[in-house]
C-alpha cells in the first residue's frame, strides 16, 4: 500500500446537528452540546485518534463556538486530538483563533488541532460584518497570517482584511511550540495548491461520489509539495456515515435523518429532492459509509487506498439522529470497523 503508513489514524467529525430523542422529540441545543461531550469522552476511551467539531451559525446545528466545546472536552479526556471541522477562518480573527487554541492546547496537554476552511455556509459573513465579495481574499490573507502565528515567534504581517502587525508577539505560547493545522478542501485545485505552498496538511471533504475521483487532488498536492520544496505531508478524508450491527439496520436508522439534514440544505440551495435512490447510490458506490462494520470497513479501506490517505474521519452525526444511536455507531466504529480496516490494509 504505497503511501499508507502502518499506523493509519481514525477520527470522528460532527457539526453538532440538532437532534431528537428516541421518541422523535427535538431536544435543546444545550443537551445536544452536553451529549456531544459524552460522545467525545467515549471516543477517547475507545482509543480513537481525533474528534473534530464544526462551526455553524444556523438553527439546525448547535455548535457556533467549537473551541469552547473543545475546551470542555479537554478537561474530560486524556489522549484524543481535539480539533475543528472547520474553523471558518474567513469571518474570524487569526490572532484570536491562535489564542483560543493555545488555551485548548494548555487544557488538553498538547492535543489541540485547527482545521481551517472557508466552510460550506455563509451565515457568518453578515453576522460578523464581512462582505461576501471578499470571500477568497479574506481566506487567503487570514490563512497566511495564521500560518505565521503558529510559528509562535514575532509576527510582521500586512494585508487588506485586518490591521497590520509589526514584530508582534502573541500569547500564550504553547508548551510544545506549535499547534497542529490542517486546511479543509472540498474540491478546488487552487485550494490544494495553496495548502502545498503554505506547507499545511490536507483534509479532503468527500461527501459524494466515488472517493477515487479525488485521487488527482492527492497527486496534485504531492506534486506541488515537491515543487515548493516541502516535505511529504499527510492527507486525511472526511466523509459521512453510520455504523450499526447490520447493513439493514444502519440504512434504516440513517435514511430519515440523512433525508432531513441533507434535504433541508438541498432545498435551500436549489437542489432536487433527496430521494431513496440517491441515498442508496451513495451507500452502495459513493461516499456514504453506512452499514455493518464489515461493509463500512471495506469502503474505508477502498477510499484510503484510492487516495493514499493517512487518516480517515467519519462524520458520524448526520441530521437529527438520537444520541443513543450515535453512541452505538461510535462504539462499533472504534471497536470493530477500525481493526478491520487495519487488517485489510496490512
Backbone as numpy.savetxt, mean C-alpha at the origin, in Angstrom:
# Nx Ny Nz CAx CAy CAz Cx Cy Cz
14.46 -19.02 -9.96 13.62 -17.82 -9.96 14.50 -16.58 -9.96
14.92 -16.18 -11.10 15.83 -15.04 -11.21 15.20 -13.78 -10.62
15.96 -13.10 -9.77 15.51 -11.84 -9.21 14.62 -11.99 -7.99
14.28 -13.23 -7.60 13.41 -13.45 -6.45 14.24 -13.99 -5.29
14.36 -13.23 -4.19 15.18 -13.68 -3.08 14.52 -14.81 -2.33
15.33 -15.56 -1.56 14.78 -16.63 -0.74 13.78 -16.10 0.28
14.02 -14.90 0.78 13.17 -14.34 1.83 12.22 -13.30 1.24
11.27 -13.78 0.46 10.22 -12.92 -0.07 9.41 -12.35 1.09
9.07 -11.06 1.02 8.34 -10.40 2.08 6.84 -10.38 1.77
6.03 -10.46 2.82 4.58 -10.47 2.68 3.96 -9.44 3.61
3.13 -8.57 3.04 2.48 -7.54 3.83 0.98 -7.52 3.60
0.34 -6.58 4.28 -1.09 -6.34 4.17 -1.32 -4.87 3.86
-2.35 -4.59 3.07 -2.76 -3.22 2.80 -4.23 -3.06 3.17
-4.58 -1.89 3.69 -5.96 -1.56 3.94 -6.16 -0.06 3.80
-7.33 0.33 3.31 -7.70 1.74 3.27 -8.62 2.10 4.43
-8.88 1.12 5.31 -9.79 1.38 6.41 -11.21 1.59 5.93
-11.66 0.71 5.03 -13.03 0.81 4.50 -14.05 0.82 5.65
-15.06 1.65 5.53 -16.18 1.61 6.46 -16.86 0.24 6.34
-17.07 -0.43 7.46 -17.51 -1.82 7.42 -18.83 -2.02 8.16
-19.39 -3.20 7.93 -20.61 -3.63 8.60 -20.29 -4.67 9.67
-21.22 -4.87 10.59 -21.09 -5.99 11.51 -21.61 -7.24 10.83
-21.59 -8.38 11.52 -21.97 -9.64 10.90 -23.46 -9.67 10.52
-24.25 -8.78 11.12 -25.67 -8.71 10.78 -25.95 -7.77 9.62
-24.88 -7.13 9.09 -25.04 -6.23 7.96 -25.29 -4.80 8.33
-25.14 -4.46 9.61 -25.36 -3.09 10.06 -24.06 -2.30 10.03
-24.08 -1.06 9.53 -22.85 -0.25 9.50 -22.34 0.03 10.91
-21.02 0.02 11.05 -20.41 0.38 12.33 -19.74 1.75 12.19
-19.36 2.35 13.30 -18.81 3.70 13.29 -17.38 3.72 12.78
-16.94 4.89 12.34 -15.55 5.05 11.92 -14.60 4.75 13.07
-14.99 5.15 14.28 -14.15 4.88 15.44 -13.94 3.39 15.64
-15.01 2.61 15.49 -14.88 1.16 15.67 -14.07 0.55 14.54
-14.22 1.07 13.31 -13.39 0.59 12.20 -11.91 0.78 12.52
-11.56 1.93 13.07 -10.16 2.22 13.39 -9.66 1.30 14.50
-10.48 1.09 15.53 -10.06 0.18 16.61 -9.91 -1.25 16.09
-10.82 -1.65 15.21 -10.70 -2.98 14.60 -9.43 -3.10 13.78
-9.11 -2.05 13.05 -7.90 -2.07 12.22 -6.65 -2.27 13.09
-6.62 -1.64 14.24 -5.49 -1.84 15.16 -5.40 -3.32 15.56
-6.54 -3.92 15.86 -6.55 -5.35 16.22 -6.09 -6.21 15.05
-6.46 -5.84 13.83 -6.00 -6.58 12.65 -4.49 -6.50 12.51
-3.92 -5.32 12.77 -2.47 -5.15 12.70 -1.77 -5.96 13.78
-2.35 -6.00 14.97 -1.77 -6.79 16.06 -1.74 -8.27 15.69
-2.83 -8.76 15.10 -2.86 -10.16 14.67 -1.80 -10.42 13.60
-1.68 -9.53 12.63 -0.67 -9.68 11.58 0.73 -9.74 12.18
0.99 -8.92 13.17 2.28 -8.91 13.85 2.52 -10.23 14.57
1.52 -10.71 15.28 1.66 -11.95 16.03 1.90 -13.14 15.12
1.34 -13.10 13.90 1.46 -14.20 12.96 2.71 -14.09 12.08
3.50 -13.04 12.27 4.79 -12.94 11.60 4.78 -12.32 10.23
3.69 -11.65 9.84 3.71 -10.94 8.56 4.68 -9.77 8.62
5.21 -9.38 7.47 6.31 -8.42 7.45 5.88 -6.97 7.54
4.69 -6.63 7.04 4.32 -5.21 6.96 2.82 -5.04 6.94
2.37 -3.88 7.42 0.99 -3.45 7.20 1.02 -2.00 6.75
0.24 -1.71 5.70 0.22 -0.38 5.09 -1.20 0.15 5.12
-1.35 1.38 5.58 -2.67 1.98 5.76 -2.81 3.18 4.82
-3.87 3.18 4.04 -4.08 4.23 3.06 -4.66 5.50 3.66
-4.54 6.59 2.91 -5.07 7.90 3.30 -6.18 8.30 2.33
-7.38 8.55 2.87 -8.50 9.03 2.06 -9.29 10.05 2.86
-10.05 10.85 2.14 -10.82 11.92 2.77 -12.26 11.84 2.26
-12.87 10.67 2.47 -14.20 10.34 1.95 -14.99 9.60 3.03
-16.31 9.54 2.84 -17.12 8.90 3.86 -17.13 7.37 3.77
-16.56 6.79 2.71 -16.50 5.32 2.63 -15.21 4.75 3.20
-14.31 5.60 3.69 -13.09 5.15 4.35 -12.94 5.87 5.69
-12.45 5.15 6.70 -12.35 5.73 8.03 -11.02 6.42 8.29
-10.03 6.20 7.43 -8.67 6.66 7.72 -8.31 7.88 6.89
-8.25 9.04 7.53 -7.74 10.24 6.87 -6.35 10.60 7.39
-5.97 10.03 8.54 -4.66 10.30 9.15 -3.97 8.97 9.48
-3.45 8.27 8.45 -2.87 6.95 8.69 -1.70 6.95 9.65
-0.93 8.04 9.66 0.23 8.07 10.56 -0.20 8.05 12.03
-1.34 8.66 12.34 -1.84 8.63 13.71 -2.23 7.21 14.10
-2.90 6.50 13.18 -3.27 5.11 13.44 -2.01 4.25 13.59
-1.02 4.48 12.74 0.22 3.72 12.82 0.94 3.95 14.15
0.85 5.17 14.68 1.46 5.45 15.99 0.80 4.61 17.07
-0.55 4.47 16.97 -1.23 3.61 17.92 -0.84 2.16 17.77
-0.73 1.70 16.53 -0.31 0.31 16.27 1.11 0.08 16.78
1.95 1.08 16.64 3.36 0.94 17.06 3.49 0.52 18.52
2.59 1.00 19.36 2.69 0.73 20.80 2.14 -0.64 21.17
1.51 -1.33 20.21 0.92 -2.64 20.49 1.55 -3.77 19.68
2.57 -3.47 18.89 3.21 -4.48 18.06 4.71 -4.49 18.33
5.38 -5.54 17.82 6.79 -5.73 18.15 7.71 -5.78 16.94
7.23 -6.31 15.81 8.18 -6.55 14.72 7.68 -6.13 13.34
6.40 -5.95 13.16 5.86 -5.66 11.84 6.20 -4.24 11.38
6.57 -4.09 10.10 6.84 -2.78 9.53 5.53 -2.01 9.38
5.56 -0.72 9.73 4.36 0.11 9.77 4.45 1.18 8.69
3.60 1.06 7.68 3.71 1.97 6.54 2.37 2.50 6.07
2.46 3.31 5.03 1.26 3.88 4.42 1.05 3.27 3.04
-0.18 3.40 2.58 -0.47 2.85 1.27 -1.58 3.65 0.56
-1.39 4.93 0.24 -0.15 5.70 0.29 -0.35 6.94 1.15
0.78 7.64 1.42 0.74 9.03 1.87 0.54 9.91 0.64
-0.55 10.69 0.63 -0.84 11.55 -0.53 0.06 12.78 -0.42
1.26 12.65 -0.96 2.30 13.64 -0.76 1.98 14.97 -1.43
1.26 14.94 -2.53 0.96 16.17 -3.28 0.24 17.21 -2.43
-0.62 16.76 -1.52 -1.40 17.69 -0.69 -0.93 17.69 0.76
0.31 17.31 0.98 0.87 17.30 2.33 2.18 18.09 2.31
2.74 18.31 3.49 4.02 19.01 3.60 5.11 17.98 3.89
6.09 17.81 3.01 7.12 16.80 3.24 7.84 16.93 4.58
8.00 18.15 5.07 8.66 18.32 6.37 7.82 17.67 7.46
6.52 17.91 7.45 5.65 17.31 8.46 5.54 15.80 8.26
5.55 15.34 7.01 5.55 13.90 6.77 6.78 13.27 7.42
7.95 13.88 7.17 9.16 13.36 7.80 9.03 13.34 9.32
8.59 14.44 9.91 8.52 14.53 11.37 7.55 13.51 11.96
6.41 13.32 11.31 5.43 12.36 11.83 5.98 10.94 11.76
6.64 10.62 10.67 7.16 9.26 10.54 8.42 9.04 11.37
9.19 10.08 11.61 10.30 9.95 12.55 9.77 9.65 13.95
8.61 10.21 14.28 7.99 9.95 15.58 7.48 8.51 15.64
6.83 8.04 14.56 6.39 6.63 14.51 7.60 5.71 14.61
8.70 6.10 13.96 9.91 5.30 14.00 10.42 5.16 15.43
10.32 6.24 16.21 10.74 6.19 17.62 9.82 5.29 18.42
8.51 5.44 18.24 7.55 4.64 18.99 7.67 3.15 18.67
8.07 2.83 17.45 8.11 1.44 17.01 9.50 0.83 17.04
10.49 1.56 17.54 11.87 1.09 17.53 12.35 0.77 16.11
12.10 1.72 15.18 12.69 1.63 13.85 11.88 0.88 12.82
10.54 0.87 12.95 9.73 0.08 12.01 8.89 0.93 11.06
9.13 2.22 10.98 8.31 3.09 10.13 8.75 3.01 8.67
7.78 3.14 7.78 8.04 3.15 6.34 7.00 4.04 5.66
7.43 4.85 4.72 6.53 5.72 3.96 6.37 5.16 2.55
5.14 5.04 2.09 4.91 4.85 0.66 4.26 6.12 0.15
5.00 6.87 -0.64 4.51 8.14 -1.17 3.83 7.91 -2.51
2.75 8.64 -2.73 2.04 8.52 -4.00 1.14 9.70 -4.23
0.60 9.76 -5.44 -0.35 10.82 -5.75 -1.76 10.44 -5.36
-1.97 9.13 -5.12 -3.29 8.66 -4.75 -4.22 8.60 -5.95
-5.26 7.79 -5.84 -6.21 7.65 -6.95 -7.46 8.51 -6.74
-7.50 9.28 -5.65 -8.61 10.19 -5.37 -8.05 11.61 -5.22
-8.90 12.59 -5.45 -8.42 13.98 -5.44 -9.10 14.85 -4.38
-9.84 14.23 -3.44 -10.55 15.03 -2.43 -9.63 15.87 -1.57
-8.39 15.44 -1.39 -7.48 16.18 -0.51 -7.06 17.52 -1.11
-7.15 17.68 -2.43 -6.70 18.93 -3.06 -7.56 20.13 -2.65
-8.87 20.10 -2.85 -9.66 21.24 -2.37 -9.69 21.34 -0.85
-9.61 20.20 -0.17 -9.67 20.20 1.29 -8.51 20.98 1.89
-7.33 20.86 1.31 -6.14 21.52 1.85 -5.68 22.71 1.00
-6.51 23.11 0.06 -6.24 24.33 -0.68 -5.23 24.21 -1.80
-5.16 23.03 -2.44 -4.23 22.85 -3.55 -4.98 22.83 -4.88
-4.30 23.28 -5.92 -4.89 23.40 -7.25 -4.60 22.12 -8.05
-5.66 21.47 -8.54 -5.48 20.24 -9.31 -4.66 20.46 -10.58
-4.60 21.70 -11.07 -3.80 21.97 -12.26 -2.32 21.75 -12.00
-1.92 21.72 -10.72 -0.52 21.47 -10.34 -0.28 20.02 -9.91
-1.19 19.14 -10.31 -1.17 17.74 -9.87 0.22 17.11 -10.01
0.82 17.25 -11.17 2.12 16.62 -11.42 3.25 17.38 -10.75
3.23 18.69 -10.83 4.31 19.50 -10.28 4.39 19.36 -8.76
3.25 19.33 -8.09 3.23 19.18 -6.64 3.92 17.89 -6.21
3.58 16.80 -6.87 4.17 15.52 -6.46 5.66 15.47 -6.78
6.03 15.93 -7.96 7.44 15.89 -8.36 8.32 16.65 -7.38
7.93 17.88 -7.07 8.75 18.71 -6.17 8.77 18.15 -4.76
7.61 17.76 -4.27 7.54 17.32 -2.87 8.25 15.98 -2.66
8.23 15.12 -3.67 8.95 13.85 -3.55 10.45 14.11 -3.51
10.94 15.02 -4.35 12.37 15.34 -4.32 12.78 15.92 -2.97
11.92 16.75 -2.38 12.23 17.30 -1.06 12.21 16.20 0.00
11.23 15.31 -0.06 11.16 14.24 0.94 12.39 13.34 0.87
12.87 13.05 -0.32 14.08 12.24 -0.47 15.25 12.90 0.25
15.38 14.23 0.10 16.44 14.94 0.82 16.25 14.88 2.33
15.02 15.08 2.77 14.73 15.08 4.21 15.09 13.74 4.84
14.86 12.66 4.11 15.12 11.33 4.67 16.60 11.02 4.81
17.45 11.85 4.21 18.89 11.69 4.43 19.30 12.22 5.80
18.41 13.01 6.43 18.55 13.48 7.81 19.75 14.41 8.04
20.17 15.08 6.98 21.19 16.11 7.11 20.58 17.47 6.88
21.39 18.53 6.82 20.86 19.86 6.50 20.29 19.89 5.08
19.14 20.52 4.92 18.42 20.51 3.64 18.42 21.90 3.02
18.87 21.97 1.78 18.74 23.19 0.98 17.92 22.82 -0.24
16.79 23.49 -0.39 15.84 23.12 -1.44 15.03 24.34 -1.84
14.71 24.44 -3.11 13.80 25.50 -3.56 12.91 24.96 -4.66
11.69 25.47 -4.71 10.74 25.05 -5.72 9.60 26.04 -5.78
8.55 25.67 -6.51 7.42 26.58 -6.71 6.23 26.27 -5.80
6.26 25.12 -5.12 5.06 24.66 -4.44 5.08 24.83 -2.92
6.22 25.24 -2.36 6.29 25.55 -0.93 7.49 26.46 -0.70
7.62 26.97 0.53 8.75 27.85 0.85 10.07 27.11 0.72
11.11 27.84 0.34 12.43 27.26 0.20 13.04 26.96 1.57
14.03 26.07 1.56 14.79 25.74 2.78 16.26 25.97 2.48
16.97 26.56 3.43 18.40 26.82 3.27 19.15 26.28 4.47
19.93 25.21 4.22 20.75 24.59 5.27 19.91 24.30 6.53
18.70 23.82 6.32 17.73 23.64 7.41 17.81 22.24 8.00
17.96 22.15 9.30 17.86 20.87 10.00 16.40 20.62 10.37
15.99 19.37 10.29 14.62 18.99 10.63 14.69 17.89 11.69
13.86 18.00 12.70 13.91 17.09 13.84 12.55 16.44 14.08
12.53 15.26 14.78 13.65 14.55 15.39 14.42 13.68 14.39
15.68 13.45 14.66 16.44 12.50 13.88 16.07 11.09 14.36
16.16 10.12 13.46 15.86 8.75 13.85 17.11 8.05 14.37
16.89 7.03 15.16 18.02 6.28 15.75 18.77 5.46 14.70
18.07 5.02 13.67 18.74 4.22 12.63 19.26 5.07 11.49
18.93 6.37 11.49 19.48 7.29 10.50 18.72 7.41 9.21
17.63 6.66 9.07 16.86 6.74 7.82 15.53 6.03 7.98
14.49 6.58 7.36 13.18 5.97 7.31 13.00 5.35 5.93
12.44 4.14 5.89 12.20 3.48 4.63 11.22 4.25 3.76
11.44 4.23 2.45 10.57 4.94 1.51 10.33 4.08 0.28
9.07 4.01 -0.13 8.71 3.44 -1.43 7.89 4.48 -2.18
7.78 4.32 -3.49 6.88 5.18 -4.25 5.83 4.30 -4.91
4.56 4.66 -4.71 3.47 3.90 -5.29 3.21 4.31 -6.73
3.12 3.33 -7.63 2.95 3.58 -9.05 1.79 2.73 -9.56
0.90 3.35 -10.32 -0.26 2.64 -10.82 -0.20 2.27 -12.28
0.89 2.55 -12.97 0.97 2.19 -14.38 1.49 3.28 -15.29
2.18 4.28 -14.73 2.73 5.36 -15.53 4.24 5.13 -15.73
4.70 5.01 -16.98 6.14 4.85 -17.22 6.95 6.00 -16.63
6.41 7.22 -16.70 7.13 8.39 -16.16 7.37 8.23 -14.66
6.39 7.67 -13.96 6.53 7.46 -12.52 7.59 6.41 -12.21
7.67 5.39 -13.06 8.68 4.35 -12.89 10.08 4.93 -13.06
10.25 5.74 -14.10 11.56 6.36 -14.36 11.93 7.32 -13.23
10.96 8.07 -12.73 11.22 8.98 -11.61 11.72 8.22 -10.39
11.07 7.10 -10.08 11.50 6.29 -8.93 12.93 5.81 -9.10
13.27 5.40 -10.31 14.64 4.95 -10.57 15.63 6.10 -10.44
15.26 7.26 -10.98 16.16 8.42 -10.93 16.45 8.84 -9.49
15.42 8.78 -8.63 15.59 9.19 -7.24 16.08 8.06 -6.34
16.16 6.84 -6.88 16.65 5.71 -6.09 15.68 5.25 -5.03
14.38 5.14 -5.39 13.35 4.75 -4.45 12.78 3.39 -4.86
12.63 2.46 -3.91 11.97 1.19 -4.22 10.57 1.40 -4.78
10.14 0.50 -5.66 8.91 0.65 -6.42 7.81 -0.23 -5.85
6.62 0.36 -5.65 5.44 -0.39 -5.22 4.41 -0.30 -6.33
4.18 -1.41 -7.04 3.26 -1.44 -8.17 1.85 -1.77 -7.68
0.90 -0.87 -7.91 -0.50 -1.12 -7.60 -1.14 -1.80 -8.80
-1.36 -3.12 -8.68 -1.92 -3.91 -9.77 -3.31 -4.35 -9.33
-4.33 -3.63 -9.80 -5.68 -3.88 -9.30 -6.60 -4.46 -10.36
-6.05 -4.83 -11.51 -6.87 -5.43 -12.55 -6.02 -6.03 -13.65
-6.52 -7.08 -14.27 -5.83 -7.70 -15.40 -4.73 -8.65 -14.96
-4.15 -9.33 -15.93 -3.06 -10.27 -15.70 -1.86 -9.50 -15.13
-1.36 -9.89 -13.96 -0.22 -9.14 -13.39 1.01 -9.17 -14.28
1.12 -10.15 -15.15 2.29 -10.24 -16.04 2.39 -9.04 -16.97
1.27 -8.34 -17.19 1.32 -7.17 -18.08 2.14 -6.04 -17.47
2.46 -6.14 -16.17 3.29 -5.13 -15.52 4.78 -5.48 -15.58
5.12 -6.63 -16.16 6.53 -7.01 -16.27 7.36 -5.95 -17.02
6.83 -5.32 -18.09 7.62 -4.27 -18.75 7.95 -3.10 -17.83
7.09 -2.80 -16.85 7.40 -1.73 -15.91 8.57 -2.12 -15.02
8.61 -3.39 -14.61 9.74 -3.86 -13.81 11.03 -3.79 -14.60
10.97 -4.18 -15.89 12.17 -4.10 -16.73 12.60 -2.65 -16.91
11.63 -1.77 -17.17 11.94 -0.35 -17.33 12.62 0.20 -16.07
12.11 -0.19 -14.92 12.68 0.26 -13.64 14.13 -0.20 -13.50
14.38 -1.48 -13.77 15.75 -2.00 -13.64 16.68 -1.38 -14.68
16.18 -1.15 -15.88 17.01 -0.53 -16.92 17.42 0.88 -16.50
16.48 1.63 -15.94 16.80 3.01 -15.57 17.60 3.08 -14.28
17.43 2.13 -13.38 18.34 2.08 -12.22 19.77 1.94 -12.69
19.99 1.06 -13.66 21.34 0.88 -14.21 21.81 2.14 -14.93
20.91 2.77 -15.69 21.27 3.97 -16.43 21.70 5.09 -15.49
21.02 5.22 -14.35 21.34 6.27 -13.39 22.43 5.86 -12.40
23.01 4.66 -12.59 24.08 4.20 -11.72 23.60 3.83 -10.33
22.34 3.40 -10.23 21.77 3.03 -8.92 21.96 1.53 -8.67
21.97 1.17 -7.39 21.98 -0.24 -7.03 20.62 -0.86 -7.36
20.57 -2.18 -7.43 19.30 -2.87 -7.64 18.42 -2.67 -6.42
17.17 -2.25 -6.65 16.24 -1.97 -5.57 15.01 -2.86 -5.69
14.33 -3.13 -4.57 13.20 -4.07 -4.60 11.95 -3.50 -5.23
11.13 -4.41 -5.77 9.81 -4.10 -6.30 8.78 -4.86 -5.49
7.70 -4.20 -5.14 6.62 -4.87 -4.43 5.33 -4.75 -5.24
4.40 -5.67 -4.97 3.11 -5.71 -5.63 2.02 -5.45 -4.60
1.06 -4.59 -4.96 -0.14 -4.35 -4.14 -1.34 -4.78 -4.96
-2.13 -5.73 -4.44 -3.32 -6.20 -5.14 -4.38 -6.62 -4.14
-5.68 -6.51 -4.53 -6.76 -6.86 -3.62 -7.04 -8.36 -3.59
-7.63 -8.81 -2.48 -8.01 -10.21 -2.39 -8.66 -10.56 -1.07
-9.01 -11.84 -0.94 -9.65 -12.34 0.28 -9.44 -13.84 0.34
-9.11 -14.35 1.52 -8.84 -15.77 1.70 -9.88 -16.37 2.64
-10.41 -17.51 2.25 -11.32 -18.28 3.11 -10.97 -19.76 2.96
-11.70 -20.61 3.66 -11.36 -22.03 3.67 -11.46 -22.67 2.29
-12.46 -22.25 1.51 -12.65 -22.81 0.16 -12.82 -21.67 -0.84
-12.66 -22.01 -2.11 -12.88 -21.01 -3.16 -14.31 -20.48 -3.10
-15.25 -21.39 -2.95 -16.66 -21.00 -2.95 -16.98 -20.03 -1.81
-16.46 -20.33 -0.64 -16.72 -19.46 0.52 -16.08 -18.10 0.33
-14.86 -18.07 -0.17 -14.16 -16.79 -0.38 -14.90 -15.93 -1.39
-15.32 -16.52 -2.50 -16.04 -15.77 -3.52 -17.38 -15.25 -3.00
-18.08 -16.11 -2.27 -19.38 -15.73 -1.71 -19.24 -14.58 -0.72
-18.20 -14.61 0.10 -17.99 -13.56 1.09 -17.56 -12.25 0.45
-16.69 -12.33 -0.56 -16.12 -11.11 -1.11 -17.06 -10.39 -2.08
-17.80 -11.13 -2.91 -18.54 -10.51 -4.00 -19.41 -9.33 -3.57
-20.33 -9.45 -2.60 -21.19 -8.30 -2.30 -20.40 -7.10 -1.76
-19.30 -7.35 -1.08 -18.48 -6.27 -0.55 -17.65 -5.60 -1.64
-17.11 -6.42 -2.53 -16.37 -5.92 -3.69 -17.30 -5.10 -4.58
-18.51 -5.60 -4.79 -19.49 -4.90 -5.60 -19.84 -3.55 -4.98
-20.01 -3.52 -3.66 -20.36 -2.27 -2.98 -19.23 -1.25 -3.06
-18.00 -1.69 -2.76 -16.86 -0.77 -2.74 -16.47 -0.28 -4.12
-16.15 -1.21 -5.01 -15.71 -0.83 -6.34 -16.86 -0.31 -7.19
-18.08 -0.79 -6.91 -19.23 -0.30 -7.65 -19.47 1.18 -7.44
-19.33 1.64 -6.20 -19.51 3.06 -5.92 -18.45 3.89 -6.62
-17.20 3.46 -6.52 -16.11 4.21 -7.15 -16.29 4.24 -8.67
-16.68 3.08 -9.24 -16.90 3.02 -10.68 -18.00 3.94 -11.13
-19.07 4.02 -10.36 -20.18 4.90 -10.70 -19.74 6.36 -10.68
-18.92 6.73 -9.69 -18.41 8.10 -9.60 -17.56 8.46 -10.80
-16.86 7.47 -11.34 -15.91 7.73 -12.42 -16.48 7.43 -13.80
-17.74 7.07 -13.84 -18.38 6.84 -15.12 -18.10 5.50 -15.75
-17.63 4.53 -14.93 -17.40 3.19 -15.46 -18.73 2.46 -15.56
-18.72 1.33 -16.23 -19.91 0.51 -16.30 -20.21 -0.13 -14.95
-21.40 -0.71 -14.78 -21.76 -1.33 -13.51 -20.86 -2.52 -13.19
-20.62 -2.74 -11.91 -19.84 -3.89 -11.47 -20.67 -5.16 -11.65
-20.16 -6.10 -12.42 -20.91 -7.32 -12.72 -20.20 -8.55 -12.15
-20.99 -9.62 -11.99 -20.41 -10.89 -11.54 -19.39 -11.39 -12.56
-19.66 -11.19 -13.83 -18.73 -11.65 -14.87 -17.37 -10.96 -14.74
-17.38 -9.64 -14.51 -16.13 -8.92 -14.31 -15.41 -9.44 -13.06
-16.15 -9.60 -11.99 -15.60 -10.10 -10.73 -14.95 -11.47 -10.92
-15.66 -12.38 -11.57 -15.13 -13.72 -11.76 -13.95 -13.72 -12.73
-13.98 -12.81 -13.70 -12.84 -12.71 -14.61 -11.57 -12.32 -13.88
-11.69 -11.36 -12.95 -10.53 -10.96 -12.16 -10.12 -12.07 -11.20
-11.11 -12.77 -10.64 -10.80 -13.85 -9.70 -10.09 -15.01 -10.39
-10.49 -15.30 -11.63 -9.94 -16.47 -12.33 -8.63 -16.17 -13.06
-8.52 -14.99 -13.66 -7.33 -14.74 -14.46 -6.75 -13.35 -14.33
-7.24 -12.59 -13.36 -6.77 -11.23 -13.19 -6.02 -11.02 -11.89
-6.16 -9.84 -11.34 -5.40 -9.47 -10.15 -6.29 -9.35 -8.92
-7.21 -10.30 -8.76 -8.03 -10.39 -7.57 -7.71 -11.73 -6.91
-7.05 -11.68 -5.77 -6.48 -12.87 -5.14 -7.48 -13.42 -4.12
-8.52 -14.06 -4.65 -9.62 -14.53 -3.82 -9.75 -16.04 -3.98
-9.92 -16.72 -2.83 -10.08 -18.16 -2.89 -9.53 -18.85 -1.66
-9.34 -20.15 -1.79 -8.73 -20.95 -0.73 -7.25 -20.62 -0.63
-6.58 -21.05 0.44 -5.13 -20.82 0.53 -4.36 -21.35 -0.67
-4.74 -22.53 -1.19 -4.04 -23.07 -2.35 -4.21 -22.18 -3.58
-5.43 -21.75 -3.82 -5.71 -20.91 -4.99 -4.97 -19.59 -4.91
-5.06 -18.93 -3.76 -4.42 -17.62 -3.61 -2.89 -17.76 -3.68
-2.36 -18.80 -3.09 -0.90 -18.99 -3.11 -0.41 -19.17 -4.54
-1.12 -19.94 -5.33 -0.69 -20.16 -6.72 -0.73 -18.85 -7.51
-1.75 -18.03 -7.28 -1.85 -16.76 -7.99 -0.74 -15.80 -7.56
-0.44 -15.76 -6.27 0.63 -14.89 -5.80 1.97 -15.33 -6.36
2.22 -16.63 -6.34 3.49 -17.14 -6.87 3.65 -16.76 -8.34
2.56 -16.86 -9.11 2.60 -16.48 -10.53 2.92 -15.00 -10.68
2.27 -14.16 -9.87 2.49 -12.72 -9.98 3.92 -12.35 -9.62
4.41 -12.90 -8.53 5.77 -12.60 -8.08 6.78 -13.03 -9.12
6.57 -14.22 -9.68 7.49 -14.72 -10.70 7.41 -13.89 -11.97
6.21 -13.45 -12.35 6.04 -12.67 -13.58 6.74 -11.32 -13.50
6.68 -10.70 -12.32 7.24 -9.37 -12.13 8.70 -9.42 -11.69
9.08 -10.51 -11.00 10.37 -10.55 -10.33 10.34 -9.72 -9.07
9.19 -9.76 -8.37 9.00 -8.91 -7.18 9.65 -9.52 -5.95
9.96 -8.65 -4.99 10.55 -9.08 -3.73 9.55 -9.00 -2.56
8.34 -8.51 -2.85 7.35 -8.35 -1.77 5.95 -8.35 -2.38
5.03 -8.95 -1.64 3.62 -8.95 -2.05 2.79 -8.44 -0.89
1.99 -7.39 -1.15 1.09 -6.83 -0.14 -0.35 -7.08 -0.57
-1.07 -7.87 0.21 -2.46 -8.19 -0.09 -3.37 -7.11 0.48
-4.16 -6.46 -0.38 -5.17 -5.51 0.10 -6.36 -6.34 0.57
-6.36 -6.64 1.85 -7.29 -7.61 2.41 -8.65 -7.02 2.74
-8.78 -5.70 2.81 -10.06 -5.06 3.13 -10.61 -4.42 1.86
-11.79 -4.89 1.43 -12.38 -4.42 0.19 -13.88 -4.25 0.38
-14.31 -3.01 0.56 -15.72 -2.77 0.82 -16.08 -3.04 2.27
-17.37 -3.15 2.58 -17.82 -3.19 3.98 -17.77 -4.57 4.64
-16.81 -5.41 4.26 -16.70 -6.75 4.83 -16.48 -6.71 6.34
-17.20 -7.52 7.11 -17.08 -7.47 8.58 -15.69 -7.81 9.09
-15.38 -7.24 10.24 -14.10 -7.42 10.92 -13.77 -8.90 11.12
-14.75 -9.70 11.48 -14.50 -11.12 11.76 -13.99 -11.84 10.51
-14.54 -11.51 9.36 -14.07 -12.13 8.11 -12.67 -11.66 7.75
-12.40 -10.38 8.02 -11.06 -9.85 7.73 -10.01 -10.53 8.61
-10.34 -10.74 9.87 -9.40 -11.40 10.79 -9.11 -12.82 10.31
-10.13 -13.54 9.87 -9.92 -14.91 9.38 -9.08 -14.91 8.11
-9.33 -13.95 7.23 -8.54 -13.84 6.01 -7.07 -13.59 6.33
-6.80 -12.70 7.28 -5.42 -12.42 7.69 -4.77 -13.69 8.24
-5.51 -14.41 9.07 -4.96 -15.64 9.67 -4.59 -16.66 8.59
-5.48 -16.88 7.64 -5.21 -17.85 6.59 -4.07 -17.39 5.68
-4.03 -16.11 5.37 -2.94 -15.56 4.56 -1.59 -15.82 5.22
-1.50 -15.52 6.51 -0.22 -15.65 7.21 0.18 -17.10 7.45
-0.77 -17.92 7.84 -0.42 -19.28 8.28 -0.48 -20.32 7.17
-1.24 -20.06 6.10 -1.38 -21.07 5.05 -0.94 -20.59 3.66
-1.27 -19.35 3.32 -0.89 -18.86 1.98 0.61 -18.62 1.89
1.16 -17.88 2.85 2.58 -17.52 2.79 3.48 -18.75 2.72
3.29 -19.77 3.59 4.16 -20.95 3.46 4.03 -21.65 2.11
2.82 -21.66 1.56 2.63 -22.30 0.25 3.37 -21.52 -0.84
3.31 -20.20 -0.81 4.02 -19.41 -1.82 5.52 -19.66 -1.71
6.03 -19.65 -0.51 7.47 -19.89 -0.33 7.87 -21.26 -0.92
7.02 -22.26 -0.69 7.32 -23.59 -1.20 7.26 -23.62 -2.73
6.26 -22.95 -3.30 6.12 -22.90 -4.75 7.32 -22.22 -5.41
7.89 -21.23 -4.75 8.99 -20.45 -5.34 10.36 -20.93 -4.88
10.39 -21.99 -4.08 11.67 -22.47 -3.56 12.53 -23.03 -4.69
